[in-house]
Amino acid sequence: MSRKLDFGFQWDRLKKILYAAHPNSVSDVEIMERLRFSPPSWKVWKPKFVEKANTTVFKQVDDKTFKKIIYKIEYSKKRKNWFFYVFE
């Protein structure tokens, strides 16, 4: 029996993966594997993640420093990499 995927849960996992890798980029295939998507399901879900990333600037409190951070997540179609940008 397969479980129903929740966008919010998967989005939070994606953000954690990218935040942990910051300032490095993460490849599309690595994100797919770490989120445990199959290639056909990733083909369906990735455009939703890209849309959310392209339309939102995020605000969060850092768990370690307790400082407020403002960041943006971007996907590069040309390089097939995900990026996490922090604004100072």
N, C-alpha and C positions, 0 to 999 in steps of 0.2 A: 504494500500500500504506500503510495506516495503522499508526502505532506504538502499542504498548501503553502506556497511561498508568500511572505508578507513583504511588500515594498519597503515599508519603514524599517523593518528589522534588517533587511539586506542592505539598505542605504546606510544605516548606522555602521554595519560591518565594513562597508566600502570606505567610509570616512575614517574609521580606525586604522585600516590597512594603510591608507594614504598618509595619515598623520604620523604613523610610526615610521614610515619610509622617508618623510620630509627631511631634507630638501631634495632627495632623489625622486625620480619618476618611477612608476611601476608599469610594467608591460601589461597589455590587454589580456594576454593569455594567463599571466600570473594572477591577475584579479579574478578571471574566470575560474581558475583552479582553486584559489583560496576561498571563494564564495561557494564552491562546490556546484557550479553550473555545468551542465553538459553543453557541448557546442550548439545544438539546436535551441536549447532554452536560453543560452547566452545571447544568441542572435535576436531573440524576442525581447529580453530584458535590457540589454545594453542601450538601445535608443532611449529608453525611459530614464536610465541613469544619466546619460549624456544630456538629455533635456533638462533634468533637475539641476545638474551641475552648471549648465549654461545660463540658467535663469535666476540663480540664487547666489547671494553673498551671505556667508554664514557667520554667526557670532556664537562664541562658546567660551567657557571658563576652563583654562588649562588645569588638569588634575594635579600636576606637580607644583606649579608656581602660583596657582590661584589667580592668575592674571587673565583679564578678558582678551581674547584674541578674535580677530576678524580675518576670515580666510575665504578663498575661492578655490573650487575644484574645476579643473579643465581636462578635456580629452583632446588629444591631437590625433586627427584622422591620418595625417601624413606619417607620423612616427608610430602610431598605434600605442601611445603611452598615456597614462593618467598622471596629472600634476597637481600638487597641493601648494598654493601660494598663500603666504601669510602677509597681511598688510600691517605695516608698523604705524 
